[in-house]
Amino acid sequence: MSGVTTVLLLVVLAAAVATGARRWSVPAPSLLVVAGVLVGILPFVPRVEVPPEAISLAVLPPLLYASAEEISWRELRAVWRPVTVLALGLVLASAFAVGAIATAVTPLPPAMAFVLGAVLASTDPVAVTALGRRLALPPRIQTLVQSESLFNDATSLVLFKIAVTGAVTAGSVSAPAAAGQFVVLAGGGALVGGAVATVVAFIRRRTEDPVLETVTALVTPYAAYVVAEDLHTSGVTAVVVAGVALGAQSHRLTNARIRLQVHAVYGTVVFMLESVVFALIGLELPGMIRDLPGEHWGWLWPAMLLALALIVLRLLWVGPTSWFMHRQRAQQHPGQPPLSWRVPAVMTWAGTRGVMPLAAALTVPLTGGDGLPLPYRELVLVLTTSVVAFTLIVQGFSLASVVRASGIALEPEDTAREEADAADHILNAALARLEEMEETEAVSPVVADRMRRDLRARIDQARLSGRPETDADQATLASYRRLRRDLITVETTALQRLYAEHRVSAAVRGNLQRALDLEEAGLGEC
């Protein structure tokens, strides 16, 4: 089987499993890892080997950028203190703890054990974002989990580069040198990310072509990553900073039509990359195990021990941090409710590992400074992939249950009510502006009357959808949506008939069909 055929089959497998995960309401990353392991152990399946640059350069930048764009700048400013404590303190503690445990329970020498610790120290933004999309977490908690997983990657990868330098040269790295390297990598990456975001924002404000806008959006994360790496700074930090900066001003950069197209294209790209990369984690594990010298199953219990140690350490760190932050808020704002176990529990269980550790482990050099093969590289890869698979499967499949048990998830009714109140407010603002324009005769009475009826109908629909008071109201709303969907189907059929009879051009058909599609999408689910 050729490499191209293997890649195509992998894409088909990943897309099929991810689609099934959505239909069955289970975490797609976890199911993809399981499917990958099951396929990888089949005897007729060829060995899957992915070049390190395929993940670190081709896959990671757009996934990190997509996760960073989703972060609310306002919410990020509100949680920067706990994010800093977790992204710096917990990463360092996890790296040293994993390194110490690995030195004690595996054949890894201290230098390679510290490499493993740096690899596994950070949670994964791709996995957390993919798992978090289906959980209705409060905005503050969602931002805290997602921001931590993004920014602790910068700390982890900088620590990883320092550890690899020590392992390859078989020497020690002094604390001042490590601190200086950290500042250069992280600070330089942040500056590059900010510069790229400034240039991209300048370009996008002056671009009105949807194709060029889409290409610019797709190229941005790669540009930030490559420029930062070429300048010997952190590419991951550059991508994250660029994503957060551009995401905060995305509504001012382009118009609605271009935003819809960019989001659709980018959503497709992210879906495919996420699906493939999580399936790869499962597919690569069987081959890595077969490459281990000696007893093939000697890695299993150390891997389980390391995964459990990471969970326990995270709980011991998150609990006191939550208590301290809550105490500070209580001092500033008296009357705060008492701290409960719910938020620390969700924060702890959301600390899954994923693509980032795997990408970092794959970039461990094949040879040392003496030109000989680097010892224990295969064991580091197996332990990393095993811990990643364990957390994605165990924590991924049970995270929804933990969130439900905690009771912190937002109820659908609350979200619908908030959305309806906001819609009511902005529609009334539009109605008030219409009244002003009609008084100054800036618009004709016929047009004003038609627009007023449309706005009032939208206000009534928003109030009904957000606050259904009776079963009759709910039935009315559902009946309205079904009726409008049926009529849109009739309009679509009539439009296709006009096109088939050569009475309209393809461009006209496309414009009208897009308008109908947008309206149908706005109706939501029946």
N, C-alpha and C positions, 0 to 999 in steps of 0.2 A: 504494500500500500504506500503510495507516494505521500510526501509531506503535504502537498496541496490537498489531496483527498482527505488526509487526516484532519487538516484544519477545517475543511468544509463540513465534514461529519461532526466535528466538535461544535461548530456553530449551530448545526441543526439540533444536536443533542441538547446544548445549552438553552437554545430558544424554546424547545419543546418542554424541557423540565421547568424553566422559569415561567412559561405560560401556564403549565399545570399548577405550579405553586400559587400563582395568583388566583386561579379558579378554586383551588382547595383551601385558600386562606392560610397557607403555611409559609414560613420564611423562605424565600427563594435561595438566599446564599446557603442556608443549611441543607436544603434539599439538593442543591447542585453539588455540594461536596459529597453527600451520600451517593448520588448518582455517579459522580466521577470515580469514587472508590470502587463501586460495584462494577463499573465498566472496566476499570483499570486492572482488576484481578482476573478478568477473562483471559484464558490462555492464548486466544487468537488475536487479541488486541495488541498492536505494536507498541513499543516503548515510546512514551511521549517525553520529549526533552525540549524545554523552552529556553532559548538564549536569554541571558539576564537582561539584555537591552530591550528585548521584546516587551517585557513587563515594565521595567523601570522607565523607559523612554516612550514606548508606544501606548501603553495602557494607563499607567498611573496619572500622568498630567491631566487628561480630560476628566478622569473620575474624581481626582482631588479638586479640580476647578469647579466641577458641578456641585460637589458637596459644599465648597466654600461659598459659592454664589447663593446657596439657600439660607445661609446664616443671616439673621437680622442684625444689622449694625447696632440698632438701639438695644436689642436684647444682649448682644455681645458686650456692650459697655456696662451693662448691669451685672454681668457675671464674670468680669475680667479677673477679679481677685481669686475666686475658687479655681478658675481655669488656669491661672498662673501657678497656683499651689499644686494642682494635679499635673500640669504639663511639664513642670520642672521637678518638683520634689518627688512625686510618685514615680516618675520615670527613672530618676536616679536611684531611688530606693529599690525599685523592681529590678533594675539592671544588676545592682550589686547583690541583691538577694538571690536572683536566679543564677548569677555567676558562682556564688558560694555554694548553693545547693548542687549545681552541675559539677563543680569540682569534687564534691563529696560523694556523689552517687553515680558518676559516669567516668569514663577514662579520659575525659577532656582535661588538658592542662589548664592552669589558671587563665592564660591569655585567650585561648579559644573559648573557655567557659564565659569569660567576660564578653566576648563577641556574641555568644548566644544570648547572654543577658541583655545586651544592648538591642539585639534584634527583637526580642520578645517583650521589651519594656513598654511599648506603646500599644494602645488600643488602635483600632483601624477605622478611619473615617468612612471608607467605602462600605464596610460591613455594617457599621452603626447606622449610616444613612439609609442603606437598603432595608435594614430591619426596622428602623424607626419610622419609615414612611407609612407603615400599616398600623402604627400605634398612635393613638390620639393623646400624646403626652402634652402637658401644659407647655406653652411657648418657652418659659424660662428653663424648664428641665430639658426640653429638646435642644435648645441652644447650648446649654451647659454640656450635655453629653456630646453633641456634635462638635462644638468648639474645642473641647478637650481632646477629642480624638484627632482633630486636625492639627492643633498646635503641638501636641506631645510627639507627633511624628518628627517635627523639626528637631526637638531635643533628642529623640531616640536615634535618628539618623546621623546627627552630628556626633553623638556618643559612639555610634557604630563605626564611623570613619576613624575616630581616635583609637577605638579598640582594634580595628583591623590593622592599623599602622603598627600597633604594638605587637600583634600576633605575627605579622609578616616579617618584621624586622627582628623578632625575638628579643625585643628590648622593652624598656619601660618608658612611659610617657609621663613627664612631670606634671604636677597639678597646674602650675602657671602656664605651661605650654598648652595643656588641654583647655584651660579657660580662655586663653587667647584664641585658639583655633575655634572654639565655640562662638566667641563673639564675631569673628570674621565670617564664619559660615552662616550663622543665623542672622546677624545684623546685615551682612552683605546681601543675603537672599531677600530680606525684607526691603532693602533699598531697591534692588532690581525689580521685585514685584511691584512696588509703588511706581517706579519709572515706567514699566510696561503698561500698567493700568492707566497711567496718564496719557501715554501715546495712543493706546487703543481707544480710550474715551474721546480723545481729540478726533480720531479717524471716524469713529462710529457716529459722532454728532453731525458729521458732514457727509454721511453715506445714506443714500435713499434707495439704493438697489438691494432688494432682498437677498439676491445671490451673493453679492459682495459682503453684505452684513453677515450672512451665515458663514461664509468662508473665514471672515475675520474672527468670528466667535470660536470657530473650530481651531484656528491657528493660535489663538491667544495663549492657551496653557502650554503648548509646545514651545512657543517663543519665550515665555517666562522661564521655563525649565532649562532650555538649551542655553540661553544667555547667562543665566545664573551659574550653571555648571561650567561653562567656558570661562567664566570669571573666577572659578574656584570658590564659589559660595554654594549655599544650599538651594538646589532647584525646587525641592519640596516647599520650603518656606516661601520662595518667590511665587510659586503657583497659588499657594493658599492666600497670600497677601493680595495678589492680583484678583483672585476670585472674590474675596470679601469686598475689596474696594469697588470693583465693577458691579457686583451684585447690589451694593447699596445705592447705586445711581442708575440701575438698568432702566427704570421707568422714564428717565430723562434723556436717554441716549437715542432711542428710536421711537417710531410710531407703533400703533397697535398691530398693524398688518405685519410689519417686519418681526415684531416680538413673537407673534403667533408662529410664524414660520421658523424662526431660530429655535424656539422652545421645542417645536415638534421635531426638528432635525436633531437637536442636541439630545432630546429625550430618547430618540431611537439609538443614537450612538452609545449613550450611557447604558441603556438597557442591554445592548449586545455585548459591550465590553465587560460589564458586570457579570453577565451570564457566563461568558467564556472564561473569565479569570477565576471564578469560584469553581467551575467545573475542572479547571486545570489543577487546582489544589488537590482535589481528590484523585485525578488521573495520575499525577506525578508520584503520589505517595507509594504505591506498590513497587514501581521501578526503583525508587530510592532505597526502599527496604532491601530489595534483592541485591543492590550494589554494596550493602554493608558487609564488611569482612566478619568472619566468625559467626556467632549465633545471631540469627536474624531477628529474634524476638527479645533480645536483651535490652533494646531501647524502650520497650513498651512501658514498664513500670516507672522508669525515670521520667518519661514524657508525661504520664498521668500525674506524677508527683509535682512536676514543674507547673502543670496547668492548675492543679489545686492550690499550689503555693501562690500563684499569681492572683487567684480569686480571693484567698484568705488575706493576702497582703493588701489587696485593693479594699477589702472590707475594713481592715484595721486602719487604713489611711483615710478612707472616705468618711467613716463614722465620726472621728474627732474633728475632721475638717468641717463637716456639716454642723456639728455642735458649736464650733468656734464662730463660724459665719453667722449662724442663727443668733448666737449671743450678741454679736456686734450689731445685727439688725434690731434686736430687741432693745439695746441701749439707745440706738438712734431713733427708733420708732416704738415707743412703749405700746403694749397691748397686743403684741404678736402672739399668735397661738403657739402652744408648746411644740417643741421638736418631736417628731414621731420617727418611727423606723422606716416609713414608706419611701421617702426620697432617697436616703442612703442605700436602701435595698435595691431600688431600681437602678441607681447610679452604679452600684457594684456589679449587678448582673448584666448591665449593658456594656461592660468592658470586654467585648469580644476581640479576638485577634483576627487578622484577615490578610488582605493583599499586601500591605506594607511589610510585615515581617517576612513574607515569602520573597518579595522582590529584593529586600535587603540581603537575605540569606543567599540568594542566587548570585549576588554580586561579590561574595567572598572570593578572593583570588584563588586560582587553581594552584599556583606555586608560591613558595615563600621567597624571601630575599636571597636565598642561596640557589634559586632556580629549581629546587626539588619540589615535588608535589606537596602541597600544604597538608599536614597531617590532620585527620579528623574532620575534614571539610564535609564528607558525606554524612557523618553522624550529626553535625550541626544542622544540615539540611533536613534530615529525617526528624530530628527532635522539633525543629521549627514547624515543619509541615504537620506533624502529629499534634502539637499544641494548638495550632491554628484550627485544624479539623475538629479537635475536641471541643474547643470553645464555640465554634460555629454550630456544631451539632447539639451539644448539651445546653449551652446558654441560649443559642439561637432559637431552638424549638421551645424552650420554656420561658423565654423573655415575656411573651404575651401573657402567660399565666401569672408571672410575677407582677406585671403591670396591673392586671385585673385584680389580683389579690390585694395590691397596695391601695387601690381605690383612687389613685391620683389621675387616672386617665379622664379626659374630657368626655362628657356625654354628648352624643350627636345632637340632642336637643339644645344643649348650651351653645354649641358651635353654630347651629342653624339660627338660634335667636340672635346671637351676636352679628352674624352675617345679615340677617333681616333688618336689624336696627341700623346697621351701617348703610344698607341699601336704601332704607327709608330716609335717612338723613341726606344722602347725596342726591336722591331723586327730588326731594323737597327743595334742595338748594337749586337744582335745575329749574324746577317749577317757579320758584321765586324770581329767578333771572328772566324766565320767559315773560312773567307778568311785567317786569320792568321794561323789557324790550317792546312789549305790546303797548304800554303807556306812552312810550316815546315814538310810536309808530315806526320802529325799526324793522318790524316784520308785519306781513299782511295778516288781517284777521283770520282768513281761511287757513293759512299755514299755522298760525298760533293756536287756533281751535283744534286742529288735527293733532298737533304736538301735545297740547294739554290733555286730550283724551288718552293719548298713548302713555304719557307720564303717569297719569292717575291710575291707569290700568296696571302699570308696572308696580306702583306703590301698593295697590291692593294685593297683587300677587306676592310681593315681598312680605307683606304683613301676614298673609295667609300661610305662606311656606315657613315663616319663622315662628309663628305663634298659633298653631292649629288648636283652637279651643274645643272643638267637638269632632266626633267621628265624621259628621257631615261635612265639616270644613276640609278634613283630610281627603274625604272621598271626592269633594269638588275639585280640589287641587290635582288629585291623581287623574280624575276624568278629563280635566282641562289639558293636562300633559299628554294623555293618550290621544285625545282628539287632535291636538296640534301635531303630534308625531304622524298620525294618519294623514293629515292634510299635507304635511311636508312630503310624505311618500307620494301622494298624488301629484304634487308640484314637481317632484323629481322625475316621475314617470313622464309627465307632460313635457318637461324640458328635454329629456332624452328623445322623445318622439320628434320634437322640433329639430333636434340635431340630426336625427336619422333621416328626416325629410329634407335636409339641407336648407332649412329656413333660418338657422342661426349658425354662426361660426364657432369654432372650437374655443376661441378666447371668450366669447360671450357665454357659452355654456359653462366654462370653467369658473368665471366670475360669479354667475348666478348659483352654481352648485356650491361654491365655497360659502356664499352667504347663507344658503339653506343648511349646510353642514354646521356652521357656527351657531345658527339659531337652535338646531336640534341638540347640539352639545350643551347649550345653555339651559335646556329644559331639565337636565339632570336625569336621574333614574326615576322611573315610574313607581 
